Amino acid sequence: MLLAATNLLTLPDYAVIALYLICTIALGVRIGRRMKTGTDFFLGGRRLPWWAIGMSLVATDIGGTDIIGVGGAAYSHGLAVANFEWIGCVPAMIVGAFIFIPFFYRTGVYTIPEFLERRYNAGVRSVMAICWLLFMACNLGIMLLASAKMMSAVFGWNAIACIFVTAILVGAYTFVGGLAAVVYTDMIQCGVMIAGCLLILVLGLIKVGGIGELKTRLAESNTRQDAATHQVDRVANSDRPAQPDSSASTVTAPVAAAAAEVVASERASLILPANTQSPFPWPGIYFGLALILSPAYWIGNQAIVQRSLGARSEFEARASYVWGALLKNIIPLIVAVPGLIAVALLPDLPDGDRAIPSLVGVLLPAGLRGLFVAAFLAALMSSIDSYLNSAATIVSNDLYKRFFDQGVSDQRLLTVGRITTIGLVIWAIAFAFLLTAMREGSGIYAIFQTLMAFFQGPAFAILLIGVLSRRATGGAALIALLCGIGTSISLYALNQPTVYEALRWEPLFKIQEPFLYFSIWSFGVTAVMLVGLSLLGGPVPPDKLKYVFGHHAKAAKVATERDTGLTSNAEGESQ
Amino acid sequence: MTPLHQFGDLLRESLQAVPLVAVRMLFVASLIALLIWVLRLPRSATTPPDGVNRWDENLKTGAALALSIQILIYALL
């Protein structure tokens, strides 16, 4: 049974959606009245409370496409997708809370690239600022388009209108209220998102008959899939060509049979073997996600870190991350488990992305479907507003203030930030339309997203080694960063069929979408090059060492020893 | 078959040889190590500077709870 939330929206549903939008915009505009300076706009005047920041962290992390996409991935690949919200978030947030975030907060920086200039040099700052800006600006267009397409397919709305309306609504309150508006509206959006998804989880479990029944039905579904797999095996091994009208003819290759068998047996497991066909093998999850991409995101992503830099105090910055980590524990339950419920209730869907919308159509009565749509919009808007504000912060602080007008006043910087926000909204709309004009099926979205994720491993390597090692030099960091990004791009290119077939090679990676492995290798290359080149270079200037962990403690110890030595010498001379 | 492929195959075979029980232990042990580190943090790193030292104002409580839930999840699922 294929249903969409879509044609089932009624007047009460639209009333719920309108209420959500009005409340969000009104709050954003109300906060905007307090904006007086650049610090207000970019860091919320450093007056943001920990509980709002924590909820904003979670809301920013879950995008509109995630609400439907994660459930769809759980439907297709099983529970392993939850790793991205559990071990792919919680440990890094806890480490960030007690080590990195307070450290960044004490330095008083606005952005991560600014921190990197203080630790290394202007070259590293510029490369990172440009990487982040490109990532955020392109991602804004991609998020707008992907969500508009989803809204068009799922809710039956006009995609072009969705792009315009979303961009203008989010742009309006981000323009007026800056980071404070982003954080406080994210707080509402986080609540709406959790409520909407929780509703599906609870009603879904009731409909299935409880957790025990869900497990039974998942096992039955696995058995059915195994049986289908064996049928495919027989077809694939027989000499008889598949008949066009045969049900088995739709799945023909032994590879597909193997993949289906693996997926069926792995659906309920969080940890998958290294040779799984899914994109989530354990080495990628542990080494690529938990140890590299996750810390890179929670400790080095400007859009994430920026809100904690706007906290009222260093303690509240720490508290926001701990609160966010607690909330993160429940996210997979409300976004991934509904995908498993869909396996039990709607086992024959043609594609995973239909799972959640179909479930909404089956489970939710009129009025409550509007709550789910509001949850979807909340997730979408909370990500777009954050990227919009962070990109404006980078343009204003890391490019305009750094390279064009170092003596700019705080009020002038506020104006620059607002003009940049308008420019980014226009850019995002234009880029979304540019993408729609590109050839359908060119995989342009996936290519952009993968390309833009390339620099996160190298960026985290230079950040981590920079704060841990007193020997890391600016020149070495710049070369290592560029080589790391080059490594990611090379690996990606070598894994493209056109490239490896032209070279008559086998693919380097054997799993679908091996982006987790790209991050491991690019991180490793960057780290080795940074350490090696730094050892060949000269000493690091003392003013850069202030941005290395433990510098102040070490400096104090040296001063004490020096004072003690002077005292001893003085005593010796007096005798 | 390039040296890069041979190295990749060697690595892949080594990782496939690790039993999933050992992998699960690696995941859980990493989380337990992080939990122990959190519990051993000095009070100054986990309480407000002018706080009244209430248990609910100590960030160790929230962090330990978040990590304990993770340990349970990775031990069971």
Contacts between the chains, C-beta under 8 A, distances in Angstrom:
chain1	res1	chain2	res2	distance
A	79	B	77	6.5
A	86	B	70	6.1
A	86	B	73	6.1
A	86	B	74	7.6
A	87	B	27	6.7
A	87	B	31	7.7
A	87	B	70	6.9
A	87	B	74	7.0
A	90	B	66	5.5
A	90	B	67	6.9
A	90	B	70	5.2
A	91	B	30	7.4
A	91	B	31	6.7
A	91	B	34	5.5
A	91	B	67	7.4
A	91	B	70	7.3
A	93	B	66	7.9
A	94	B	34	6.4
A	94	B	38	6.4
A	94	B	63	5.1
A	94	B	66	6.6
A	94	B	67	6.4
A	95	B	34	7.3
A	97	B	59	7.0
A	97	B	63	6.8
A	98	B	38	7.2
A	98	B	41	6.1
A	98	B	45	5.8
A	98	B	46	7.4
A	98	B	59	7.7
A	98	B	63	7.5
A	102	B	45	7.9
A	268	B	77	7.7
A	269	B	77	7.0
A	270	B	73	7.2
A	270	B	74	6.7
A	270	B	77	4.2
A	271	B	20	6.2
A	271	B	23	5.7
A	271	B	24	5.7
A	271	B	27	6.5
A	271	B	74	7.6
A	273	B	16	6.9
A	273	B	20	6.1
A	274	B	12	6.7
A	274	B	15	4.1
A	274	B	16	4.7
A	274	B	18	7.3
A	275	B	12	7.6
A	275	B	16	5.2
A	282	B	20	7.6
A	282	B	23	5.0
A	283	B	15	5.0
A	286	B	23	7.6
A	286	B	26	6.8
A	286	B	27	6.8
A	286	B	30	8.0
A	290	B	30	7.6
A	313	B	48	7.6
A	315	B	47	7.7
A	315	B	48	4.5
A	315	B	49	6.7
A	318	B	45	7.9
A	318	B	46	7.8
A	318	B	59	5.9
A	319	B	59	5.9
A	319	B	62	7.8
A	322	B	59	5.0
A	322	B	62	4.4
A	322	B	63	5.1
A	322	B	66	7.0
A	323	B	62	6.6
A	325	B	62	7.6
A	325	B	63	6.9
A	325	B	66	4.3
A	326	B	62	5.5
A	326	B	65	6.5
A	326	B	66	4.9
A	328	B	66	7.5
A	329	B	66	6.0
A	329	B	69	4.8
A	329	B	70	7.1
A	329	B	73	7.9
A	505	B	2	6.8
A	505	B	5	7.2
A	506	B	1	7.2
A	506	B	5	5.9
A	508	B	4	6.6
A	508	B	5	6.9
A	508	B	8	5.9
A	509	B	8	7.7
A	510	B	12	7.0
